[in-house]
Amino acid sequence: LAASFIGPYVFPAAGELAVVAALGVGVAVPEVLLLALVGSIASDQLAYGAGRVGGSGLAHRMLLPHRREQLERRVHRHAVTALIPGRMVPGARTWIAVLAGVARLDYRRFSLLNLAGCALWAAVFTVVGVVFGATADVEGIIDGIRHWVWPIVVTITLLIAARVLYIRRKGQP
């Protein structure tokens, strides 16, 4: 979930944390499961679209031709593994969807595998939330996120921008 809505709080957070915290503050299990599934599918569809539309040009500028071909082969060969169990790896799942778009993985294949991965992810973390959500210190989690998430987001953004500028100045990937 790109933005997590928990009670009166809105903040960027990992979807796993949002699911567990939502169950910890009393949101009904079917609602959390449905929102987790829909949110994860929607975010991956957007990431795939971004990779499909803008990623090819970026990959062309940042990767040597043989690396682009290697990327495409690997994405096509390992699509099932990347999109279903790979969905369980925080952070990687967004990049997997972007890379699937860059590699021009068939949209129907991506959507079907993404649906399976998102359903597995939503079910697993809903169960985790049911088991641990009631005992989790939701207020402490939310306070921790508020304190750390924006500095981390800004730092990562600056590092990516510095890398892109470095590559442009140097003129090679």
C-alpha positions as CSV (number, residue, x, y, z in Angstrom):
1,L,0.0,0.0,0.0
2,A,1.6,3.3,-1.1
3,A,-0.1,5.2,1.8
4,S,-1.3,3.3,4.8
5,F,-4.5,4.5,6.4
6,I,-4.9,3.4,10.0
7,G,-7.6,5.1,12.0
8,P,-6.9,8.8,12.0
9,Y,-3.3,8.2,10.8
10,V,-2.0,8.5,7.3
11,F,1.7,7.6,6.6
12,P,3.9,5.9,4.1
13,A,4.7,2.4,5.4
14,A,5.4,-1.1,4.4
15,G,2.2,-2.9,3.5
16,E,3.0,-5.7,6.0
17,L,3.2,-3.2,8.8
18,A,-0.1,-1.5,7.7
19,V,-1.9,-4.8,7.7
20,V,-0.7,-5.8,11.1
21,A,-1.3,-2.4,12.6
22,A,-4.8,-2.1,11.0
23,L,-5.8,-5.4,12.6
24,G,-4.2,-4.2,15.9
25,V,-6.5,-1.1,16.0
26,G,-9.6,-3.2,15.3
27,V,-10.3,-3.0,11.6
28,A,-12.3,-6.0,10.6
29,V,-10.4,-8.9,9.1
30,P,-12.3,-9.1,5.8
31,E,-11.8,-5.4,5.2
32,V,-8.1,-5.6,5.8
33,L,-7.7,-8.6,3.6
34,L,-9.7,-7.0,0.8
35,L,-7.8,-3.7,1.1
36,A,-4.4,-5.4,1.3
37,L,-5.2,-7.4,-1.9
38,V,-6.6,-4.5,-3.9
39,G,-3.8,-2.1,-2.7
40,S,-1.0,-4.5,-3.5
41,I,-2.5,-5.3,-7.0
42,A,-3.0,-1.7,-7.8
43,S,0.5,-0.6,-6.7
44,D,2.1,-3.4,-8.7
45,Q,0.1,-2.5,-11.8
46,L,1.2,1.1,-11.5
47,A,4.8,-0.1,-11.0
48,Y,4.6,-2.4,-14.1
49,G,3.1,0.5,-16.1
50,A,5.9,2.8,-15.0
51,G,8.5,0.3,-16.0
52,R,6.7,-0.4,-19.3
53,V,6.3,3.3,-20.2
54,G,9.4,5.0,-18.8
55,G,11.7,2.2,-17.8
56,S,12.8,1.2,-21.3
57,G,14.4,4.6,-21.9
58,L,16.0,4.6,-18.5
59,A,17.3,1.1,-19.0
60,H,18.6,2.1,-22.4
61,R,20.5,5.0,-20.8
62,M,21.8,3.2,-17.7
63,L,22.5,-0.4,-19.0
64,L,24.8,-1.6,-21.7
65,P,23.0,-3.5,-24.5
66,H,24.1,-6.9,-23.4
67,R,22.9,-6.1,-19.8
68,R,19.5,-5.1,-21.1
69,E,19.2,-8.4,-23.0
70,Q,20.3,-10.3,-19.9
71,L,17.7,-8.5,-17.8
72,E,14.9,-9.4,-20.3
73,R,15.9,-13.0,-20.4
74,R,16.1,-13.3,-16.6
75,V,12.7,-11.6,-16.0
76,H,11.0,-13.8,-18.6
77,R,12.7,-17.0,-17.3
78,H,12.1,-16.3,-13.6
79,A,8.8,-14.5,-13.7
80,V,6.9,-17.1,-11.7
81,T,9.5,-17.2,-8.9
82,A,9.9,-13.5,-8.9
83,L,6.2,-12.5,-8.9
84,I,4.8,-15.1,-6.4
85,P,7.3,-15.9,-3.7
86,G,9.3,-12.7,-4.5
87,R,6.2,-10.7,-3.5
88,M,7.0,-11.6,0.1
89,V,10.3,-9.6,0.0
90,P,9.7,-6.0,1.2
91,G,11.1,-3.5,-1.3
92,A,12.0,-6.1,-3.9
93,R,8.3,-6.5,-4.9
94,T,8.1,-3.0,-6.3
95,W,11.3,-3.4,-8.3
96,I,10.2,-6.8,-9.6
97,A,7.0,-5.2,-11.0
98,V,9.0,-2.3,-12.6
99,L,11.5,-4.7,-14.1
100,A,8.7,-6.8,-15.5
101,G,7.5,-3.7,-17.3
102,V,10.9,-2.8,-18.5
103,A,11.5,-6.3,-19.8
104,R,8.1,-6.2,-21.5
105,L,6.8,-9.3,-19.8
106,D,3.4,-10.1,-21.3
107,Y,0.8,-8.0,-19.4
108,R,-1.6,-10.9,-19.0
109,R,1.1,-13.2,-17.7
110,F,2.3,-10.4,-15.3
111,S,-1.3,-9.7,-14.1
112,L,-2.1,-13.4,-13.4
113,L,1.2,-14.0,-11.6
114,N,0.8,-10.7,-9.7
115,L,-2.7,-11.7,-8.6
116,A,-1.4,-15.0,-7.3
117,G,1.5,-13.3,-5.5
118,C,-0.7,-10.5,-4.0
119,A,-3.3,-13.0,-2.8
120,L,-0.6,-15.0,-1.1
121,W,0.9,-11.9,0.4
122,A,-2.5,-10.5,1.6
123,A,-3.5,-13.9,3.2
124,V,-0.2,-14.4,5.0
125,F,0.1,-10.9,6.5
126,T,-3.6,-10.9,7.4
127,V,-3.0,-14.1,9.4
128,V,0.2,-12.6,10.9
129,G,-1.9,-9.5,11.8
130,V,-4.6,-11.6,13.4
131,V,-2.0,-13.5,15.5
132,F,0.2,-10.6,16.4
133,G,-1.9,-7.5,15.8
134,A,-3.7,-7.6,19.2
135,T,-0.4,-7.8,21.0
136,A,1.5,-5.3,18.9
137,D,2.2,-1.8,20.3
138,V,0.4,-0.1,17.4
139,E,0.9,3.4,18.8
140,G,4.6,2.8,19.3
141,I,4.9,1.5,15.7
142,I,3.1,4.5,14.4
143,D,5.3,6.9,16.4
144,G,8.4,5.1,15.2
145,I,7.3,5.4,11.6
146,R,6.5,9.1,12.0
147,H,10.0,9.6,13.4
148,W,12.0,7.6,10.9
149,V,10.2,7.2,7.6
150,W,10.6,10.7,6.1
151,P,14.4,10.9,6.8
152,I,14.8,7.5,5.2
153,V,12.6,8.4,2.1
154,V,14.5,11.7,1.6
155,T,17.9,9.9,2.0
156,I,17.1,7.2,-0.5
157,T,15.7,9.8,-3.0
158,L,18.9,11.9,-2.7
159,L,21.1,8.8,-3.2
160,I,19.2,7.8,-6.3
161,A,19.4,11.4,-7.6
162,A,23.1,11.5,-7.0
163,R,23.6,8.2,-8.8
164,V,21.6,9.5,-11.8
165,L,23.6,12.7,-11.9
166,Y,26.9,10.9,-11.7
167,I,25.9,8.6,-14.6
168,R,24.8,11.5,-16.7
169,R,28.0,13.4,-16.1
170,K,30.2,10.4,-16.7
171,G,28.2,9.5,-19.8
172,Q,28.1,5.8,-19.2
173,P,26.3,3.2,-17.0
